[in-house]
Amino acid sequence: MKLRFLSFAAILIAINAQHEHQHSTNISATTNTSSSSSEHSNMSNMQHTMSSMPGMDETLNETAILKAHGPDPMSFYDFDYESDSNSKPGWMILHAIGMSISFGVLLPIGLALKASHNSLYGIINFAFLISISVSTAFSTIYKKLTPDLYNHSAHGKLGWFTLFLIAALSGYDSFKFLQRTFHWYKSTSQKTPSSFKAYVLEARNDDYEEREDEWIPDNDHDAVPLYETANMHDDDREEAESPSSSGSRRSEMTLHDEQPVHLGKSVYTKRKLTWKEYLWASAHYLKVTLDRTTFVLGFAGFTTGVVSYSGICHATYLNGCLAHLIKGGIFFGYGLLTFARFCGAYSDIGWSWNLIPRKSYGTWKQNAVSAELVESAVIFTYGCTNTFMERFGAKAGDPWSMKQVQHASIAVMFFFVGGCGLFMELPQVKKFFGGYRSNQPNSNPFPALAIGITGFAMASHHQEYAFAVSQHALFGNLLALFALCRCTTYALTYISPITSEAPTKPISELLASFFLTAGGIAFMFSIEQFTFAAYRRGFAHLMFLLNLVISLTALCMFLTALTMFIKSWSVRRENHKGLLFDANDDGSENGDIHQSSQRV
């Protein structure tokens, strides 16, 4: 009995042990299954999160792009680098390098030297003409070896127009330079560097200056002052140098004051100009304006060249490309202009955050328009013209899309905000509100508000792809930062009024110019086809775009600073030599002759 009982107990223990083993195995399997499911869920969530980030595993919907825009035609880049054709891209590379050096380096340096009548201008101008001529020859050779892959391209037409304009403007100066060189070679017995410098480089265009002396009157001699204002200028300048007096004036002036505080102005009687004098002065102004225009045309030529070579902005892409390139180009250009103002440009009219210099009294520069008025005028004009330009290409009866409404609303905002800025710049309005001093820099925030609000709006602009959202957020935030820095400048100048005729160089303006220039470049990079190309080639990463934008911004600002340095050095050099009577900081022609012509 005992043996049977022990055997039965052993069987029960064995069965129980087997049951516990199976139970633990099931629990382990269940746990492993649950863990595996959890890990799979976590991986799925991580992949979803990564796919929502710009440039991370997101792919283009090529079918939707093809349906909306059609196939992209072959570009010059595709022909040169992605086809089996016997292409010659080296000629295009030489053309691009030559034109970049011509318009990015030689042209601005030449304009700076010409503005100060520097003797080196002839050499730089001649080198500029040679450079663009050789670069044009490279382009011609490339076109002969390559089929026309971009029909109705604006680059060629714009390029030839710019070339002919430059030939007309600079050809005469280069001809006189070569003529002096030929005469020096023929008539000078000792052909030394010193004689070449004295006879060729430092020689003035006698015929040109004689005609200016003959046709443009010197108003400093012909004009008769009706009352003396020197003491008034001194008193007002002393008041301007006292922050406490400035603050008290603000508190004392009211909307009912009929005699606002402002600088006295000399009143002159001028003799009537003859028609020859008026014609010559008008031609002089026109030539100076066209000289500056060549730089803008060079930038437009560079932009259209990139468009043509890369094969973008065709058909349905055209309107969007024009909007981004034109708006971005304006922001880019005005950013560099703001940086030039920081470096001292246009200080003779008070654009460098300085008091209007005494040397500008009695001339048109004392009453020159403010930079804020120019900004407001550009914003207002853009708003007027672009409100309905969003409908270009739309068929009659087509409903307004949400994107068109969004873009048109920005134009309407520009229209009203620019109008407010223009209204606040009217002298009558300034005097009515009181506290107006004509020699103090302006504090009109409306242009900055228009750009800043545009930045905030574009930073939240809906896009189909995550990288496109990041692109718009990038340039939108940069534009908003510009507005913040500009308003900081206004706050600083209000707290501590400017008392110097020299450029004050507020650090907030340096940052503002950097942000605006970078915002303009990023704006131009945000066109649809650039976004598509970035996805297709694996460059849809915001870090890459940001580094590219900042690098280009730094390069452009370096070239601008270099040009302003050369301008300043040239003016001091010519003043030291006694060849100039009056050195201006606005980049225009200097000397008593030009001063009198600007008062015509």
GUDOLO-459987 format. One record per residue (C-alpha): residue in one letter; x, y, z. Coordinates in steps of 0.2 Angstrom, whole numbers, plus 2048, in hexadecimal, padded with zeros to 3 digits. Example, Ala and Ser with C-alpha at 12.3 -4.5 7.8 and 13.67 -1.06 7.14 Angstrom:
GUDOLO-459987
A83E7EA827;S8447FB824;
This chain:
GUDOLO-459987
M800800800;K80E80C805;L8178087F4;R80780C7EA;F80481C7F4;L8158227F0;S81481E7DE;F8038277DC;A80B8367E5;A81A8367DA;I80E8367CB;L8048457D1;I81484F7D4;A81A84B7C3;I8098517BB;N8098617C6;A81B8657C1;Q8178627AE;H80886E7B0;E81287B7B8;H81F87A7AB;Q81287C79D;H80A88B7A6;S81B8947A8;T81E891795;N80D898791;I8118A879B;S8228AA794;A81B8A8782;T80D8B4786;T81A8C178D;N8258BF77E;T8168C1772;S8118D177C;S8238D877C;S8258D476A;S8148DD766;S8198EC770;E82A8ED768;H8228EC757;S8168FA75C;N824905762;M82E902752;S81E907748;N81C917752;M82E91B750;Q82D91973D;H81E92373C;T826931746;M83693073C;S82C93172C;S823941732;M83494A734;P83A953725;G84694971A;M843939724;D83C92B719;E82F936711;T82D9336FE;L82593E6F0;N81593A6E9;E81B9396D7;T80A9356D0;A8029446D7;I81194F6D1;L8109486C0;K7FD94B6BF;A7FE95D6C5;H80D9636BC;G8119566AE;P82394F6AB;D83295A6AD;P83C95D69D;M84E95969C;S8599676A3;F86A96D69E;Y8709656AF;D8689546AA;F870955699;D88295969F;Y88294D6AE;E8759406AD;S87493B69B;D88093268F;S882940684;N89394867F;S890958689;K89C96568D;P89796C69E;G8A89746A1;W8A3983696;M8949866A1;I89F9856B1;L8AB9926AA;H89C99D6A5;A89499C6B6;I8A59A06BF;G8A99AE6B4;M8989B76B6;S8989B46C9;I8A99BD6CA;S8A49CA6BE;F8949CF6C7;G8979C96D9;V8A99D16DA;L8AF9DC6CC;L89F9E66CA;P89C9EB6DC;I8AE9EF6DE;G8AE9F96CE;L89FA036D3;A8A7A076E4;L8B7A0D6DC;K8ADA176CF;A8A3A206DD;S8B3A276E4;H8BBA2B6D4;N8C9A1E6D8;S8D7A1D6CB;L8D5A0A6CC;Y8C4A0A6C5;G8CAA096B3;I8D39F96B6;I8C59F16BF;N8B89F66B2;F8C39F06A4;A8C59DF6AD;F8B29DE6B0;L8AF9E169D;I8BC9D4698;S8B59C76A5;I8A39C969F;S8A89C868D;V8B29B8690;S8A49B069A;T8979B468D;A8A39AC680;F8A399C68B;S89099C68C;T88F99E679;I89B98F676;Y890985682;K880989679;K888984669;L88C973670;T87C970679;P86A96F673;D85D97C679;L855973688;Y84C98268F;N84098A683;H83C99D685;S84999F692;A84B9B1699;H85D9AF69E;G8649B168C;K8599C1689;L85D9C969A;G8709C5698;W8719CD687;F8689DC68D;T8739DE69C;L8829DC691;F87D9EA686;L8799F5694;I88A9F269C;A8939F568C;A88AA0668A;L88DA0B69C;S89FA0569F;G8A5A0468D;Y8A8A1768C;D8B3A1669C;S8BDA08696;F8BFA10685;K8C7A2068E;F8D2A14699;L8D8A0C689;Q8DBA1C680;R8E5A2368F;T8EFA1368F;F8F3A1467C;H8F8A2767E;W903A2268C;Y90BA15682;K90EA20673;S913A3067B;T91CA2C68B;S92FA29689;Q931A2169A;K924A1369C;T925A116AF;P918A0B6BB;S917A1C6C3;S914A256B2;F907A186AE;K8FEA1C6BE;A8FFA2F6BC;Y8FAA2F6A9;V8EEA216A8;L8E7A1C6B9;E8E6A2D6C2;A8E1A376B2;R8CFA3E6B3;N8C3A3E6A4;D8C5A506A0;D8B8A51693;Y8ABA4A69F;E8AFA556AD;E8B0A656A2;R89EA6169C;E898A5F6AE;D8A0A6F6B2;E898A776A4;W886A706A5;I884A6D6B8;P884A7D6C2;D88CA7E6D3;N87EA836DE;D88AA876EC;H88FA976E2;D87FA9A6D9;A873A986E8;V870AA66F4;P86CAA2706;L85DAAC70C;Y861AAA71F;E86FAA2729;T86BA92732;A87CA8C739;N878A9174A;M867A88749;H870A79743;D87CA7A752;D86EA7C75F;D863A6E757;R873A62757;E876A6676A;E864A6276E;A865A52764;E875A4D76E;S86BA4E77E;P860A3F781;S857A4878F;S852A56785;S84DA4A777;G842A41784;S83BA5178A;R836A57779;R82DA47776;S823A4A786;E81FA5C782;M81AA5A770;T808A5676E;L7FCA5475F;H7F7A66761;D808A6D75F;E80AA78750;Q81CA7A750;P825A6A750;V838A69754;H842A67744;L853A6D73D;G853A7D734;K856A7D721;S860A89717;V855A90709;Y85DA946F8;T859A9D6E9;K85FA936D9;R861A9A6C8;K857A926BA;L860A846B1;T863A8469F;W85CA75695;K86EA6E692;E872A6F6A5;Y862A666A9;L864A5969B;W876A556A1;A871A546B3;S863A486AE;A86FA3D6A4;H87BA3D6B3;Y86DA366BF;L867A2A6B2;K879A236B0;V87CA216C2;T86BA186C4;L86FA0C6B6;D880A086BD;R878A026CD;T86B9F96C3;T8789EE6BA;F87B9E56CB;V8689E16CD;L8689DA6BB;G8779D06BF;F86E9C76CD;A85F9C56C2;G86A9BD6B5;F8729B16C2;T8609AC6C8;T8599A96B7;G8699A06B2;V8679936C0;V8559916BB;S85998E6A9;Y8679826AC;S85E9776B9;G84E9776AF;I84297D6BC;C8339896BB;H82B9826AC;A8189836A8;T80E9816B8;Y81D9846C3;L8209956BC;N8149A06C7;G81B9986D7;C82D99A6D1;L82B9AC6CD;A8229B06DE;H8309A86E8;L83F9AE6DE;I8399C06DC;K8339C26EF;G8439B96F5;G84E9C36EA;I8469D36F1;F8499CD703;F85B9C86FE;G85F9D86F6;Y8589E3703;G8619D8710;L8729DC708;L86D9EF707;T8699EF719;F87A9E871D;A8829F5711;R879A0271C;F8809FA72B;C8919FC723;G88EA0F720;A886A1070F;Y87AA1F70C;S880A2771C;D87FA38714;I86CA37714;G86BA2F725;W868A1D720;S876A1672A;W86DA1973B;N876A2A73C;L872A3D73C;I871A4572B;P883A4C72A;R885A5F729;K88DA5E718;S87CA58711;Y873A68718;G86DA7370A;T86CA656FD;W85FA586F8;K867A4C705;Q860A56714;N84FA5170E;A852A40706;V845A33709;S847A27717;A84BA14715;E83BA1071D;L832A1A70F;V83AA10702;E8369FF70B;S824A0570D;A823A0A6FB;V8299F96F5;I81D9EF701;F80F9FA6FC;T8129F86E9;Y8149E56EB;G8049E46F4;C7FB9EE6E7;T8029E46D8;N8029D26E0;T7F09D16E7;F7E99C96D7;M7F99C36D0;E7F69B26D9;R7E89AF6CC;F7F59AF6BD;G7F399F6B4;A7E199B6BB;K7D39986AF;A7C49A36AF;G7B799D6BC;D7C39936C6;P7C09946D8;W7CE99C6E4;S7D898E6EC;M7DD9906FE;K7F09936F9;Q7EB9A16ED;V7E09A96FB;Q7EF9A7707;H7FB9AF6FB;A7EF9BD6F6;S7EC9C1709;I7FE9C470B;A7FE9D16FC;V7EF9D9704;M7F89DB715;F8079E270C;F7FB9EF703;F7F49F5713;V8049F471E;G80E9FD711;G801A0A70F;C802A0D722;G815A0F721;L814A1B712;F807A2571C;M812A2672B;E821A2C720;L818A3C71A;P821A4B722;Q810A53725;V80AA4472F;K81BA44739;K819A5673E;F807A54742;F80BA4674F;G819A51756;G82BA4E75C;Y831A4D74A;R843A51746;S848A50734;N85AA4B738;Q856A3C743;P855A2A73C;N843A2473A;S83AA17745;N82CA1173A;P8299FE73E;F81C9FB730;P8289F4723;A8309E8731;L81E9E3736;A8199DE724;I8299D3722;G8279CC733;I8159C7732;T8199C0721;G8269B5729;F81A9AF736;A80D9AB729;M8199A271E;A82099872D;S80F99072F;H80B98E71D;H80397D718;Q80D97270C;E80B961706;Y81C95B70C;A82595C71C;F835963715;A82C97170C;V82497571D;S835976724;Q83B981716;H82D98E718;A82F98E72B;L842991728;F8409A171E;G8319A6727;N83A9A6738;L8499AF730;L83D9BD72A;A8359BE73B;L8469C0743;F84A9CE737;A83B9D873D;L83F9D474F;C8519DB74D;R84A9EB743;C83E9EF751;T84C9EC75E;T8569FA754;Y847A06755;A846A02768;L859A0576B;T859A16761;Y84AA1C76B;I852A1877B;S862A20776;P860A2C768;I86DA2D75B;T879A3C75D;S887A38750;E889A3C73D;A893A2C73B;P88AA1B738;T886A14749;K885A02744;P8789FA750;I87C9E8752;S8699E4750;E86A9EA73E;L8799DF73B;L86E9D0740;A85F9D7737;S8689D8727;F86F9C6729;F85D9BF72D;L8559C871E;T8639C3712;A8629B1718;G84F9B1717;G84F9B7705;I85B9A9700;A85099C709;F8419A3701;M8489A06F0;F84D98E6F5;S83B98A6FA;I8349886E8;E82B9786E5;Q8389706D9;F8469736E5;T83C9696F2;F83995B6E6;A84B95A6E0;A85195A6F3;Y84694B6F6;R84B9426E6;R85E9446EA;G85D9416FC;F860953702;A85095670A;H85895B71B;L85596C723;M86796C72A;F86E96B719;L863979713;L866984722;N879982720;L87898670E;V86E996710;I87999C71E;S889999714;L8829A2705;T87C9B1710;A88E9B2718;L8969B2707;C88B9C0701;M88D9CB710;F8A09C870F;L8A09CF6FD;T8959DE703;A8A19E2711;L8B09E0706;T8A89EC6F9;M8A49F9707;F8B59F870E;I8BD9FB6FC;K8B1A0A6FA;S8B6A1170B;W8C9A0E707;S8C7A166F6;V8BEA266FD;R8CCA2970A;R8D9A256FD;E8D2A326F1;N8CFA3F6FF;H8E1A3D705;K8E7A406F3;G8DCA506F2;L8D3A496E3;L8C2A4B6EB;F8BAA5A6F4;D8ACA506FC;A8AAA3D6FF;N899A37701;D894A26709;D885A226FE;G88EA196EF;S88BA276E3;E897A336D9;N8A0A3F6E5;G8A8A506E4;D8A1A626E2;I89CA5F6D1;H891A516D5;Q88BA596E5;S884A686DA;S87CA5C6CE;Q873A536DC;R86BA646E1;V864A676CF;
